[in-house]
């Protein structure tokens, strides 16, 4: 029998509109699963105030978050709150999903937990060139082709408590820092990829499962900038196969950072931003 299951997300008040879209869409399709906010930094009062409406709690272990902040300083000159998602592996949920807050979740996520019977880590999208590593990693000799080609988007990760630990993460830092010249540094993504592929546990992605098995029913992460994608009434209407799991507004097309005329699937974003006001 599975243990306690839940979902984590990271946010602060600077992205409160994005968070509203995430929460509105997530609770429409996943009304009951426990949801917990991991604060990106100390400025999260507006986001926390949404907790009663959308049914989520707030992470309270500040000491563990401080350790995640310290880990970010191994790769960046200032603290990066993105590394705080690493705390999820020592959180309250035995099986969990981490989902970025710049997404609209379009279906129930329960099916993902079934994959944890065979894998320690399941991301939504992987094996896309340029996702985490520079080309030079191929000549570094420090990762196998399978490891660097995994190159997952770490905005959606399913895993189990203890698959990573802060002690293990700290121990991995010296070897990971040697790979820093080959990382596409910006957020935690290359480091978390490194932790996943060197964990000794099996790893995969929904994208990899779909493309290697030919099972087109495995839901897909849809990047908002993907050409030809269309939406209506809060749903993706083209393409319809594979079924969309979520829409992800990654850089540089975040709705709060550009002219709406330049934002793909902006109508879908507005649908979920304004959904509470219409109900």
Buried (B, 14 or more C-beta within 10 A) or exposed (E): EEEEBBBBBBBBBBBBEBBBBBBBBBBBBBEEBBBBBBBBBEEBEBBBEBBEEBBBEEBEEEEBBEBBBBBBEBBBEEBBBBBBBBBBBBBBBBBBBBBBBBBBBBBBBEEBBEBBEEBBBBBBBBBBEEBBBBEEBEEBEBBEEEBBBBBBBBBBBBBBBEBBEBEBBEEBBEEBEEBEEBBBBEBBBBBBBBBBBBBEBEBBBBBBBBBEEEEEEBBBBBBBBBEEBEBEEBBBEEBEEBBBBBBBBBEEBBBBBEEEEEBBBBBBBBBBBEBBEEE
